[in-house]
């Protein structure tokens, strides 16, 4: 019986660790999503201002 109770305690500890890990992962994912959104917004702003110049820089010029 003591052995079974010990296993239950360990499983409970593991469950708590999984919950904490999941919360940390969710927070980290949210921060990364915010960072990516911020970078994409900056790219959009630059493209709105310099779209024509941006496209010209990628146009192939004779034989390239």
PyMOL commands that set and color helices and strands:
alter all, ss='L'
color gray80, all
select helices_A, chain A and resi 2-58
alter helices_A, ss='H'
color red, helices_A
deselect
rebuild
show_as cartoon
